Amino acid sequence: MRRYTKNATLVLLIATKISVATIYVLRLNASHSFQEYAAPIAAMAALSFFIVAALWLAGMKLSGGD
C-alpha cells in the first residue's frame, strides 16, 4: 500500500511539473521568441528528469527493490 501511495505522489508531482512547464512555454512563445528561451527550458527539463530519477533510485535502494 505504501508503494502505491509513493508512486501516485510521484506521478502527481510529474504531471504537475509537466502542466506548469507547458503553460509556461505556451505563454512565453506567445509573448517572446521561443529561440531565446529554448536552452534554459531544456536545462530545467533535464534537471527535473535527473532529480526524479535520483529520487526513484534512492527509493529503490531504501526499500530494497520492488
C-alpha positions as CSV (number, residue, x, y, z in Angstrom):
1,M,0.0,0.0,0.0
2,R,2.8,2.4,0.9
3,R,4.5,1.8,-2.5
4,Y,1.3,2.7,-4.4
5,T,0.9,5.9,-2.4
6,K,4.5,6.8,-3.1
7,N,4.1,6.1,-6.8
8,A,0.8,8.0,-7.0
9,T,2.5,11.0,-5.3
10,L,5.4,10.9,-7.8
11,V,3.0,10.7,-10.8
12,L,1.1,13.6,-9.5
13,L,4.3,15.6,-9.0
14,I,5.5,14.8,-12.5
15,A,2.1,15.7,-14.0
16,T,2.0,19.0,-12.2
17,K,5.6,19.8,-13.4
18,I,4.7,19.0,-17.0
19,S,1.5,21.1,-16.9
20,V,3.3,24.1,-15.4
21,A,6.1,23.8,-17.9
22,T,3.6,23.5,-20.8
23,I,1.7,26.6,-19.7
24,Y,4.9,28.5,-19.2
25,V,6.2,27.6,-22.7
26,L,2.9,28.5,-24.3
27,R,2.8,31.9,-22.6
28,L,6.5,32.5,-23.4
29,N,6.1,31.6,-27.0
30,A,3.1,33.9,-27.4
31,S,4.9,36.9,-25.9
32,H,8.6,36.4,-26.9
33,S,10.7,34.5,-29.4
34,F,10.9,30.9,-28.3
35,Q,14.5,30.6,-29.6
36,E,15.8,32.9,-26.8
37,Y,14.5,30.6,-24.0
38,A,14.8,27.2,-25.6
39,A,18.2,26.4,-23.9
40,P,17.2,27.3,-20.3
41,I,13.9,25.4,-20.7
42,A,15.8,22.3,-21.9
43,A,18.2,22.6,-19.0
44,M,15.3,22.9,-16.5
45,A,13.6,19.8,-18.1
46,A,16.9,17.8,-17.9
47,L,17.5,18.8,-14.3
48,S,13.9,17.8,-13.3
49,F,14.4,14.5,-15.0
50,F,17.6,13.8,-13.2
51,I,16.2,14.8,-9.8
52,V,13.2,12.5,-10.3
53,A,15.5,9.7,-11.4
54,A,17.7,10.2,-8.4
55,L,14.8,10.1,-6.0
56,W,13.4,7.0,-7.7
57,L,16.8,5.2,-7.4
58,A,17.1,6.3,-3.7
59,G,13.7,5.0,-3.0
60,M,14.5,1.7,-4.7
61,K,17.7,1.3,-2.6
62,L,16.0,2.2,0.6
63,S,13.1,-0.2,0.0
64,G,15.3,-3.0,-1.2
65,G,13.8,-3.0,-4.7
66,D,10.3,-4.0,-5.8
